[in-house]
Amino acid sequence: MCLAVPCRVVSLQRDYFTAEVDVLGNIKKVSVVLLPDVEVGSWVLVHAGQAITMVSDEEANASLEVWEELLREQGQL
């Protein structure tokens, strides 16, 4: 089983197949080589530094609500 976190793409460097993504206020650089149609503003699921699929706003927000609830319960948010 793997866990993938929804992230919003905030910038792209297509020549390097990378993007900067925002996840819960943290900016990370990830590979987008598997997602040639990704755009700034898209939601992607990221696992191990790799954007693996795009998701809708609704899917991303539902998942983030669960992540935020888990983090609050652990005292990390």
C-alpha positions, 0 to 999 in steps of 0.5 A: 500500500502507498499513500499519496498526498494531494498537492496544488501545482504552483510552478512548472519547469517543463524542460526539467519535468519538475514542478513546485507544489503546495501541500498544506502550506509547504512548497516541494519540488516534484517530478511531473514526467508522468503527467505531460498535461499538468498545468499550474493550478492543477491538483496532483497526487504525489508519492515519493517525489513523483506526481502520479495522477491528476485529481479534481478539486473535489477529490483533493479537498476531500482528501486534504480534510482527512489529512488535516483531521489526522494531523490535528489528532496527532497534535501536528497541526 
